[in-house]
Amino acid sequence: MSADTGNASARPAPTLAEMEAWGGAMLRAITGDASLQWSGQTLYAGTMPQALPAAHHTNVPAELADQRGMLDSVGLRLCSSDASLHRAHLPADPVERLVFELLEQLRVESLVPQAWPGARENMRQRFLQWAQAFGDSGLTESSLGILLFAVALTAWSRLTDQEMPDRMSDAIESTRMAMSPHLGRFWVQLRRTREDQSAFIEPALAVARWVGEAVRAAQEDAPRGNGNPKRRSSFALPLHFESQNLDELPVAQTGDSRAWASSSQTYRVFSRQYDREEQATELIRASQLAEFRASMDDEIARSGLHVGRLARHFQMRLAKHQRDGWNFGLEEGHLDAGRLTQLVSDPQQRAIFKDEADRPVNETAVTFLLDCSGSMKGHSRHMSILVDVLGRALDMAGASVEVLGFSTGAWNGGRVRREWQRAGQPQFPGRLNERLHIVFKDGGKRWRHGRAGIAALRKADLFREGIDGEGVEWACQRLLGRSAKRRILMVISDGCPMDTATHQVNDEHYLDQHLRQVLAARERAGDVKVCALGVGLDLGVFYRQRLAVDLQQNLDEGLLLAVADLLCKR
């Protein structure tokens, strides 16, 4: 990966979603491992999150140079380090482990090919940014902190053969001199054996053990006056790598698309002739809709869910207080000149003050966008209750709520596919189905007037295939047309975009790429917050803010509050 040259100012800065897409593609290209994904600042191999154990790979800022440097470093680690051999020698002591992990990471960074000057510079910048944050944190003002700081800087300089900045060199000079008699020969061995992981392990463990013993000795002395340094930031050294996002959740997977690349990353639609936007109430008989609604109301009543409590939660998190006149007749506050006569006539009268009154105002518009593909059919009952309870609570809290869905008008491409066949089956035609967008509840209606349409979610034949990118784009455009200061879109889905005809004649990741493009555009614009609820699946490959839930279980307040927190999160 090339270094950031500074010419990026001529083009829009990439969003985090774009950087993650590039990062994933870069890791796959470096390693040849097609299962790798970089999403939500987490590395996935297939469906399994992978730990990034090197200290300078934690809490990496979203800036492009830092992200590039870290991913270059991760790619080298995957290519140049035998993970099983490394694990077999990992020390149990957290400090020793921290040092051992750092040394192995710096070893592979020192092996960056000469033909990759950009990657070398990216990694140099990332390490020095981390070292600067370490120095600024205040941790180096303790004997333990400066020791670890000196070990890290010295190891980096010795292994990668790069000069450390003068200010850092000056800061660790005395510590480096003090540890030189103990570690001097190991630095030489580390440099000499860096191309042989097996030979590197012995001096690396020796350095780790010495640091661990020094830290333990210093900790024993600490109560006699060393004290803890005053922290000036949230910077921390990671001592427990197992806790890094290793929840074993199924993860949505995606990949590169040849069809997408062939179209210069421009989304194509073969025909829009049969695309439809329908009101849900028009897709179902009124008697059946009433029956579904009655069934929903009964289930919600029996669930014991407290909508009012959820509404208060939303109001506290989403509403802002605005001035709304004055409160009079108070015993404290601003003196009310108009009531001074009361004081003259009755010296015991104390209610002669006033204070500013305010009222909560919620200027938030929320849209729930529901994936109505076939695989979601089995979740429709619980999803209808979830959306109904959340929507009613948001409405009570003063937010405007819209509920939309996306599906297709036919299976396997329908009339569009037949047109494509009659046209001679041109290569890479783009989306090849009849798009169906459904309005379950219009954002312009209060909940009590629009709630009937939610029950249409229980109509099984609405669920066909899913073209997510166009659905998200449509929902965002409707949100932008609503009067609100804050706009939130929550997508509820159980997987990647899935349209059989489109996948067959393009490739399976064509619709994925469009969804990524749409999400990146929204993130860049910053006008709509997009988050996702993954039904039994972590949607981190697409959505930066997401939550995986199990809708097979009964809904409870814990789940509702977790979803509410995702909605309200800035």
matplotlib code that plots the C-alpha trace (Angstrom):
import matplotlib.pyplot as plt

x = [0.0, 1.4, 2.0, -0.3, 1.3, -0.7, -2.4, -5.6, -6.7, -7.7, -10.4, -12.9, -11.5, -12.5, -15.0, -14.2, -16.4, -14.4, -11.2, -12.4, -13.4, -9.9, -8.3, -10.0, -9.2, -5.5, -5.3, -6.7, -4.3, -1.2, -2.1, -4.0, -6.6, -10.0, -11.8, -10.3, -12.5, -11.7, -14.9, -15.9, -12.2, -12.2, -10.3, -12.4, -11.2, -14.4, -16.8, -14.3, -13.0, -9.2, -7.2, -4.7, -2.3, 0.4, 0.2, 0.4, -2.6, -5.1, -7.3, -6.0, -7.4, -9.7, -7.2, -6.1, -2.3, -2.9, -5.3, -3.0, 0.0, -1.8, -3.2, 0.2, 1.6, -1.2, -0.8, 2.9, 2.1, -0.3, 2.3, 5.5, 4.7, 3.8, 0.8, 1.0, 4.7, 4.2, 1.3, 3.3, 5.8, 3.5, 4.3, 1.6, 2.5, 0.6, 3.5, 5.9, 3.2, 2.8, 6.5, 6.7, 3.8, 5.3, 8.7, 7.1, 5.1, 8.2, 10.1, 7.7, 7.6, 11.3, 10.9, 8.9, 10.2, 12.3, 9.8, 7.2, 8.5, 5.0, 4.1, 7.4, 6.6, 2.9, 4.1, 6.7, 4.1, 1.7, 4.3, 5.5, 1.8, 1.3, 4.6, 3.6, 0.2, 2.0, 4.3, 1.5, -0.6, 1.4, 2.2, 5.8, 6.0, 6.2, 9.2, 7.1, 5.8, 9.1, 10.6, 8.0, 8.3, 12.0, 11.8, 9.2, 11.2, 14.5, 13.1, 11.5, 14.6, 16.9, 14.7, 13.5, 16.8, 15.0, 15.9, 13.6, 12.7, 15.1, 12.5, 11.7, 15.3, 16.0, 13.1, 14.3, 18.1, 18.7, 16.4, 18.0, 21.4, 20.3, 18.8, 21.7, 23.9, 20.9, 19.5, 22.3, 23.3, 19.6, 19.1, 21.9, 20.4, 17.0, 18.3, 20.5, 17.7, 14.7, 14.4, 14.1, 11.1, 12.3, 15.7, 14.1, 11.9, 14.8, 16.1, 12.5, 11.5, 14.7, 13.7, 10.1, 11.2, 13.6, 11.0, 8.4, 10.8, 11.7, 8.0, 7.2, 10.1, 9.0, 5.4, 6.6, 8.4, 5.5, 3.7, 6.8, 6.4, 6.5, 2.7, 0.7, 1.2, -1.5, -3.2, -3.9, -5.7, -7.5, -4.4, -3.8, -1.5, -3.5, -2.6, -5.6, -5.9, -8.5, -11.1, -10.8, -14.2, -13.9, -17.6, -18.3, -21.2, -21.9, -20.6, -21.9, -19.3, -18.7, -16.0, -14.9, -17.0, -15.7, -18.9, -18.7, -15.1, -16.0, -18.7, -16.2, -18.0, -21.2, -24.4, -26.4, -30.1, -31.2, -34.7, -36.8, -40.0, -41.5, -40.2, -43.0, -43.5, -46.6, -48.4, -48.5, -52.2, -52.8, -51.0, -53.3, -57.0, -58.5, -60.0, -56.7, -54.9, -57.3, -56.9, -53.1, -53.3, -55.6, -53.2, -50.2, -52.0, -52.9, -49.3, -47.9, -50.4, -49.3, -45.6, -45.5, -43.3, -43.4, -43.7, -44.0, -40.6, -39.0, -40.5, -39.0, -35.7, -35.9, -37.0, -34.0, -31.6, -33.1, -34.9, -33.3, -34.6, -35.8, -36.8, -40.6, -41.4, -41.2, -42.3, -43.7, -44.4, -41.2, -39.3, -36.0, -34.7, -34.8, -36.6, -40.0, -40.5, -44.2, -44.6, -42.7, -46.0, -46.9, -43.8, -44.7, -48.2, -47.1, -43.4, -43.9, -44.6, -41.6, -43.0, -41.8, -39.3, -39.4, -37.2, -36.9, -39.1, -38.1, -39.7, -38.2, -38.4, -37.6, -36.7, -35.6, -36.9, -36.4, -36.9, -36.9, -36.0, -36.9, -35.3, -38.3, -36.3, -37.4, -35.0, -36.6, -40.1, -39.5, -38.7, -41.7, -43.8, -41.1, -39.9, -43.5, -43.7, -40.2, -40.9, -44.3, -43.1, -40.0, -42.1, -44.8, -42.2, -40.4, -43.7, -44.6, -41.1, -41.9, -39.9, -41.5, -41.3, -41.4, -41.4, -40.3, -39.4, -37.7, -38.4, -38.8, -41.9, -41.0, -38.6, -35.6, -35.8, -39.4, -40.2, -36.9, -34.9, -37.1, -36.4, -32.7, -33.0, -34.9, -32.1, -29.5, -28.3, -25.7, -22.9, -23.0, -26.4, -26.6, -29.7, -32.0, -35.3, -38.5, -37.8, -40.6, -40.4, -43.1, -44.4, -45.6, -46.1, -45.6, -43.4, -45.9, -48.5, -48.7, -48.3, -52.0, -53.0, -50.4, -50.0, -52.4, -49.9, -47.3, -49.4, -48.9, -45.4, -47.1, -48.2, -45.8, -45.8, -44.4, -41.0, -39.1, -35.6, -33.5, -31.8, -30.4, -28.4, -31.4, -33.5, -31.1, -30.8, -34.6, -35.1, -32.4, -33.9, -37.3, -35.7, -34.0, -37.4, -38.7, -38.3, -35.9, -32.6, -31.5, -32.2, -31.6, -32.1, -32.1, -31.8, -33.1, -31.7, -30.4, -27.7, -26.2, -28.1, -29.6, -31.2, -30.8, -31.0, -28.7, -26.1, -26.3, -25.7, -23.2, -21.6, -22.6, -21.0, -22.3, -25.2, -22.8, -20.6, -23.5, -24.7, -21.2, -21.1, -24.5, -23.4, -20.1, -21.9, -24.2, -21.3, -19.5, -22.5, -23.1, -26.8, -28.3, -27.0, -27.3, -27.2, -28.2, -29.8, -28.4, -31.0, -28.8, -25.8, -23.1, -23.5, -20.1, -18.9, -21.4, -22.5, -20.1, -22.8, -24.7, -26.1, -26.7, -29.8, -31.6, -35.2, -36.1, -36.1, -39.0, -38.5, -37.6, -36.8, -33.1, -33.1, -35.3, -33.0, -30.0, -31.6, -32.6, -29.1, -27.9, -30.5, -29.5, -25.8, -24.0]
y = [0.0, 3.4, 6.2, 9.1, 11.7, 14.7, 15.1, 13.7, 17.3, 17.5, 14.8, 14.1, 12.4, 8.7, 7.7, 5.1, 2.6, 3.2, 2.9, -0.4, -1.7, -0.8, -2.2, -5.5, -5.7, -4.9, -7.6, -10.1, -9.0, -9.2, -12.5, -14.3, -15.2, -14.4, -14.9, -11.7, -8.7, -5.5, -4.0, -2.1, -1.8, -5.6, -8.2, -11.2, -14.4, -15.9, -15.5, -15.3, -12.0, -12.0, -10.4, -7.7, -8.2, -5.6, -2.6, -0.1, -1.8, -0.8, 2.2, 3.3, 6.7, 6.8, 9.0, 7.4, 7.3, 5.5, 3.0, 2.3, 1.8, -0.6, -2.7, -2.8, -4.1, -6.6, -7.9, -8.5, -10.3, -12.7, -13.4, -13.6, -15.0, -18.6, -18.1, -21.6, -21.3, -17.9, -19.0, -22.0, -19.6, -16.9, -16.0, -16.2, -13.0, -10.0, -7.6, -10.3, -11.1, -7.5, -7.2, -10.5, -9.6, -6.2, -7.7, -10.2, -7.5, -5.3, -8.2, -8.7, -4.9, -5.0, -7.5, -5.1, -5.5, -2.8, -2.5, -1.3, 2.1, 3.4, 0.6, 1.2, 4.9, 4.1, 1.8, 4.3, 6.9, 4.6, 3.5, 7.1, 8.2, 5.5, 6.4, 10.1, 9.1, 7.0, 9.9, 12.4, 10.1, 10.7, 7.1, 7.7, 9.8, 6.6, 4.2, 1.4, 3.6, 5.0, 1.5, 0.1, 3.2, 2.8, -0.9, -0.2, 2.6, 0.8, -2.4, -0.5, 1.5, -1.6, -3.9, -1.6, 0.4, 3.7, 6.8, 7.8, 11.5, 13.5, 14.4, 10.7, 9.7, 12.4, 11.3, 7.7, 8.3, 7.6, 4.6, 3.2, 3.6, 1.8, -1.2, -1.5, -3.8, -6.2, -6.1, -4.9, -8.3, -9.3, -6.3, -7.5, -11.0, -9.7, -7.8, -10.7, -13.3, -11.3, -13.3, -16.5, -16.6, -19.8, -18.2, -14.9, -16.4, -17.0, -13.4, -12.0, -14.1, -13.0, -9.4, -10.0, -11.9, -9.1, -6.5, -8.6, -9.0, -5.3, -4.4, -6.8, -5.4, -1.9, -2.7, -4.1, -0.8, 1.4, 1.5, 3.1, 6.3, 5.7, 6.4, 6.2, 8.7, 11.3, 10.2, 12.9, 10.8, 7.5, 5.9, 2.4, -0.5, -3.7, -6.5, -8.8, -9.4, -12.1, -9.4, -7.8, -8.2, -12.0, -12.7, -15.8, -14.4, -15.4, -12.6, -11.5, -12.0, -10.1, -9.8, -8.2, -8.1, -8.5, -7.1, -4.1, -3.4, -3.8, -1.1, 1.4, 1.0, 2.5, 0.7, -0.5, -1.4, -3.3, -2.0, 0.1, -0.4, -2.7, -1.1, -0.2, 1.7, 0.5, 1.2, -1.9, -1.5, -1.8, -5.2, -7.0, -7.4, -5.1, -8.0, -9.9, -6.8, -6.2, -9.8, -9.5, -6.2, -7.7, -10.6, -8.2, -6.1, -9.2, -10.5, -7.1, -6.8, -10.3, -9.6, -7.2, -4.7, -1.3, 1.1, 4.2, 3.4, 3.0, 6.3, 8.1, 6.6, 7.9, 11.3, 11.6, 10.5, 12.3, 15.4, 18.8, 21.3, 24.6, 27.8, 28.1, 31.3, 31.7, 29.9, 32.5, 32.5, 30.7, 31.2, 31.4, 32.4, 35.8, 38.6, 39.2, 43.0, 42.6, 40.9, 43.4, 44.9, 41.6, 41.8, 45.3, 44.3, 41.1, 40.8, 37.0, 36.6, 34.8, 33.6, 36.7, 35.0, 33.6, 31.3, 30.3, 27.4, 24.9, 21.9, 18.9, 19.1, 16.1, 17.0, 13.5, 11.6, 7.8, 5.3, 1.6, -0.1, -3.8, -6.4, -8.3, -11.0, -14.6, -15.5, -12.9, -14.4, -16.6, -13.5, -11.5, -12.1, -10.9, -8.2, -6.7, -6.6, -5.1, -2.4, -1.7, -1.2, 0.8, 3.0, 3.7, 4.6, 6.9, 8.5, 9.1, 10.7, 13.2, 11.7, 11.1, 7.5, 5.9, 2.1, 1.0, -2.3, -3.6, -6.7, -7.7, -7.9, -11.4, -14.3, -15.0, -11.7, -11.9, -9.8, -8.0, -11.2, -12.2, -8.9, -9.5, -12.9, -11.4, -8.8, -11.5, -11.8, -9.0, -9.4, -7.7, -6.1, -5.0, -5.4, -7.8, -7.9, -6.0, -3.8, -3.5, -0.8, -0.9, 1.9, 0.2, 3.4, 6.9, 9.3, 12.1, 10.3, 9.9, 6.4, 5.9, 6.8, 4.7, 1.7, -0.5, -1.0, -2.5, -5.6, -6.2, -7.4, -10.7, -11.3, -14.0, -13.5, -10.0, -11.6, -12.4, -11.2, -8.3, -5.4, -3.6, -0.8, 0.7, 0.2, 2.2, 4.9, 5.2, 5.3, 8.0, 10.2, 10.0, 10.8, 13.9, 15.1, 15.2, 18.2, 17.2, 18.3, 14.7, 11.8, 8.1, 5.1, 1.6, -1.3, -4.6, -7.5, -11.0, -11.0, -9.6, -8.4, -11.4, -11.4, -14.7, -13.3, -10.4, -12.7, -15.3, -12.9, -10.6, -12.2, -12.8, -9.6, -7.1, -5.9, -5.9, -3.4, -1.1, -1.3, -0.4, 2.5, 3.9, 3.6, 5.3, 8.2, 8.7, 8.6, 11.2, 13.4, 13.1, 13.9, 10.6, 8.3, 4.7, 1.8, -1.8, -4.6, -7.9, -10.7, -13.5, -12.1, -9.5, -7.0, -5.4, -5.9, -3.3, -1.2, 0.5, 0.9, -2.3, -4.8, -8.5, -9.8, -13.2, -12.6, -16.3, -15.5, -13.6, -9.8, -8.3, -4.9, -5.6, -6.2, -3.1, -0.9, -2.3, -1.4, 2.0, 2.7, 1.9, 4.3, 7.1, 6.6, 9.6]
z = [0.0, -0.9, 1.6, 1.8, -0.4, 0.6, -2.7, -1.2, -0.5, -4.2, -3.7, -1.0, 2.1, 2.2, 4.7, 7.3, 5.4, 2.3, 4.1, 5.6, 2.2, 0.8, 3.9, 3.5, -0.2, 0.6, 3.2, 0.8, -1.9, 0.4, 2.0, -0.7, 1.9, 0.4, 3.8, 5.3, 6.0, 7.8, 9.1, 12.2, 13.0, 13.5, 11.4, 10.4, 9.0, 7.6, 10.4, 13.2, 14.6, 14.9, 17.7, 16.9, 19.8, 19.1, 21.4, 18.5, 16.8, 19.5, 19.4, 16.1, 15.0, 12.0, 10.0, 6.8, 7.5, 10.8, 9.3, 6.4, 8.6, 10.9, 8.0, 6.3, 9.5, 10.0, 6.5, 7.1, 10.3, 8.5, 5.8, 7.8, 11.2, 12.1, 14.5, 16.0, 16.7, 18.2, 20.4, 21.7, 23.3, 24.5, 28.1, 30.7, 32.4, 30.9, 30.8, 29.3, 26.8, 25.8, 25.2, 23.3, 21.1, 20.3, 19.4, 17.0, 15.3, 15.0, 13.6, 10.7, 10.1, 9.8, 6.9, 4.7, 1.1, -0.3, -3.1, -0.6, 0.5, 1.0, 3.4, 5.3, 5.7, 6.7, 9.4, 10.6, 11.0, 12.8, 15.3, 16.0, 16.4, 18.9, 20.7, 20.8, 22.3, 24.9, 25.8, 26.0, 28.2, 31.3, 31.7, 31.1, 34.3, 36.3, 36.5, 34.9, 32.1, 31.1, 31.2, 28.8, 26.7, 26.4, 25.6, 22.8, 21.2, 21.4, 20.0, 17.1, 16.3, 16.5, 14.6, 11.8, 11.7, 11.9, 13.9, 16.7, 17.0, 19.2, 21.7, 22.3, 22.3, 24.9, 27.1, 27.4, 27.4, 31.1, 31.1, 28.0, 29.6, 32.7, 30.9, 28.4, 30.6, 30.9, 27.4, 25.2, 23.8, 23.2, 21.0, 18.8, 18.7, 17.9, 14.9, 13.7, 13.9, 12.7, 9.5, 11.4, 13.7, 15.5, 16.3, 17.2, 19.9, 22.4, 22.6, 22.4, 25.4, 27.3, 26.8, 27.8, 31.0, 32.0, 31.5, 33.4, 36.4, 36.4, 36.4, 39.2, 41.2, 40.6, 41.6, 44.9, 45.6, 44.5, 47.8, 49.3, 47.4, 43.6, 43.2, 40.0, 37.2, 36.5, 33.3, 30.7, 28.2, 27.7, 26.2, 27.6, 27.1, 26.1, 28.5, 27.9, 24.2, 24.5, 25.3, 21.8, 20.2, 20.0, 20.5, 18.4, 16.4, 12.9, 10.6, 7.3, 4.6, 1.4, -1.2, -4.4, -7.5, -11.0, -12.5, -10.2, -11.3, -15.0, -14.7, -13.2, -9.8, -11.3, -10.3, -13.2, -13.5, -16.5, -16.4, -14.0, -15.9, -13.3, -10.2, -7.7, -4.5, -2.6, 0.6, 2.7, 3.3, -0.4, -0.6, 1.8, 2.3, 4.9, 6.8, 7.0, 8.0, 10.9, 11.9, 12.0, 13.9, 16.5, 16.9, 17.3, 19.9, 21.9, 21.8, 22.9, 25.7, 27.0, 26.6, 29.5, 27.7, 29.2, 26.3, 28.5, 30.2, 26.8, 25.6, 28.6, 27.8, 24.2, 25.4, 27.7, 25.0, 22.0, 23.2, 23.7, 26.2, 24.7, 26.6, 27.0, 28.9, 32.6, 35.8, 38.3, 42.0, 43.0, 46.2, 44.5, 41.1, 39.3, 41.2, 39.7, 39.8, 39.2, 42.5, 44.7, 45.8, 47.4, 49.5, 50.5, 51.6, 53.1, 54.3, 54.8, 51.1, 49.6, 46.2, 44.4, 42.1, 38.6, 36.6, 33.0, 32.0, 29.4, 27.7, 25.9, 22.2, 20.0, 16.5, 15.5, 12.5, 12.6, 9.8, 10.3, 7.0, 7.0, 4.9, 3.4, 1.7, 2.0, 4.8, 7.0, 6.7, 9.7, 11.8, 10.7, 13.8, 16.2, 13.9, 13.7, 17.5, 17.8, 15.3, 16.7, 20.3, 19.3, 16.9, 19.5, 22.1, 19.7, 18.8, 22.5, 22.9, 20.1, 17.3, 13.8, 12.8, 9.4, 8.7, 5.2, 3.6, 0.5, -1.4, -5.1, -7.2, -8.4, -7.8, -10.1, -12.0, -13.2, -16.2, -16.1, -16.6, -19.5, -21.1, -20.6, -22.3, -25.2, -25.5, -26.1, -22.5, -22.5, -20.0, -16.6, -16.9, -13.3, -11.1, -12.8, -10.9, -10.2, -7.3, -4.7, -2.0, 0.7, 3.0, 6.1, 8.0, 6.6, 8.5, 8.1, 10.2, 14.0, 15.2, 16.1, 12.5, 10.7, 13.0, 11.0, 8.1, 10.5, 10.7, 7.0, 8.0, 8.8, 5.2, 4.1, 0.4, 0.7, 1.4, -1.7, -2.5, -1.2, -3.0, 0.0, -1.5, -3.4, -0.3, 1.9, -0.7, -1.0, 2.8, 3.1, 0.5, 2.2, 5.5, 4.0, 2.8, 6.4, 8.6, 11.4, 12.9, 13.5, 11.1, 11.9, 9.7, 11.3, 8.9, 10.1, 8.1, 8.5, 5.8, 2.7, -0.4, -2.2, -5.6, -7.4, -11.0, -10.3, -8.7, -11.4, -14.3, -12.5, -9.5, -5.9, -4.5, -7.0, -4.8, -1.8, -3.5, -4.3, -0.6, 0.5, -2.0, -0.7, 2.9, 2.2, 0.5, 3.4, 5.9, 3.8, 3.6, 7.4, 7.0, 8.1, 10.8, 9.4, 11.8, 11.6, 13.6, 12.4, 13.0, 14.2, 12.3, 12.8, 9.9, 10.6, 7.0, 6.0, 8.9, 11.4, 14.0, 14.4, 16.9, 16.4, 18.0, 18.3, 17.3, 17.9, 21.6, 23.2, 23.3, 26.6, 27.9, 27.9, 24.2, 23.6, 25.6, 23.7, 20.4, 21.8, 22.8, 19.3, 17.8, 20.2, 20.0, 18.3]

ax = plt.figure().add_subplot(projection="3d")
ax.plot(x, y, z, "-o")
ax.set_aspect("equal")
plt.show()
